[in-house]
Amino acid sequence: MTTRGVLFSIAVVSFGLCIAGTRIPPNSKIFVTPMEGGLDTFIVAEIMNQEVPLAVVTTEEDADFILVGSIKEGDNKWYHVMFQGGRDRNQGAIQLVDVKGKRIAWAGSAGDRNLWAGEWARRGAKKIAKKLVKEMNNDLFG
């Protein structure tokens, strides 16, 4: 299965979980695993900036939930910038796994495209993390 197929599957799972109204208790402890491209550091920063009611812990043993994910970074070659237009250059996906229940409590995916500013907008892991954390906060804590 291609990377796009995996990201699409995670998006479908995310949509299904949102419909089901999955919630987790506020102030739950989460551990953010290391991710490609430094996505984990941007996610932790966004959790703090957006004041998501979660407690980030530094060890997996202390966590109620584990956040895992990946990022697929595109290249910045001039011909892709000129002719890709409305596509995401970078894409990321995360899953929040319940340690005790051994189930996926939430999943989401996002890209770094900006419909209004197009190619002039900032792109990269920071923008993807911001979108993912905003979606997670809205879905889990309303």
N, C-alpha and C positions, 0 to 999 in steps of 0.2 A: 504494500500500500504506500502511496506517495505521501509526502509531508502534507500536502494540501488535503489529501483524504483524511489523514489523522486529525488535522486541525478542524476540518468540517465535522468529523465524528464527535469531537469534543464540543463543538458549538451546538450540535444537535442534543447531546447529553445535557449541556448547560441549559438549553431552552426547556427541555423536559423537566429538569429539576426546578427551574423557576416557576413553571406552571404548577408543579406539585406543592409549591409554597414551603420549600425546605428552609428551616430556620435553625440557627445554632444559638446556644445561650450567650448573651453578652458577657464580655470579659473572659471568654474561653481562651485557653493558652494554645498558641500555635507556634510551630517550629517551621521556619522557611529553609528548605534545603538549598544547597548551592546550585545555581543554574547557569547555563551558557550565557555568555555575553554580559555577565553581571546583572542579569535581570532580578536576581534575589535581592540585591542591595537597593535597587530602585523600588521594588515592591515594599520592602520594610520601610523605606523613607516615605512612600506614599501612604502606607497604613498610619504612620504617625501624622503626616501632614493633613490627611483627610479625617483624622480623629475617628477611625474605625474602632468600635468597641471590642477590640481583641488585644490580648496581652502576648507580645512576641517574646518567646523564651529562646535561650541559646543552646539548649540541649534537647535532643529528641525525646529523652526519657521523661522530661517534665511536661510534655505537650499533650493536649487533648486532641489536637488536629495537626496534621502535617501538610504543608503546602509544597507541592512539587510542580515543576513546569519546565518549559523549554522555549527557546526563541529560534526562529529561522531568520537569519540576517541575509538580506539581498546585497547585491553589490551596487556601487554608485558610479557605474560606467556612464559616460555621457550619453550614449545612445539609449540606455534604459531610462535615464532621467527625461530625455527628450520625447521618447515614444511610448512610455508606459502610462503616462497620464494618470488615470484614475485607479491604478492598482496600488496595493500595499507593497512597499519595498521590504518591510520587515513584518513578521507575524509572530505572535506569542500565544501560548496556551498554558493555563494553570489548572490544577485540581486540588481541592481541599479534602483530605482523606481523614475520616474519623478513625482514630487509633483503636478505640475500644470496640466499635461496631464493625470494623474492617470493611467500610463502605465509602464510596465517594459521596461526600456531603454536598459538594458544589463543584462546578467546573465552568470555565469560561475561556474565550479566545478573543483576541483583538489584533488589529493591524495598526500601522502608523499613518495611514492615509488621512488627509484632511480635505474634506469635500469643498470647503470654502477657499482655503489658501493654496490648494494644489501643491505644486512642486516647491513653492517658497516656504512652506511650513516646516517646522522642526520635525525630525523623524528619529526613530531609534528606540532603544530599550526603555528610556525614561518615559516616552510618550505611551508606549505599550503598557508599561506598569501603571501609569496614571489611569488609563482606560480600564484595565483589568480590576484594579482596586475599587474604582468608582462603581463598576458593575457588580462586584462582589458585595460591597457595602449596601447598595440598593436592593439587591436580591435577598440578602441574608438578614438585614436589619431594617429594611423598608424605609 
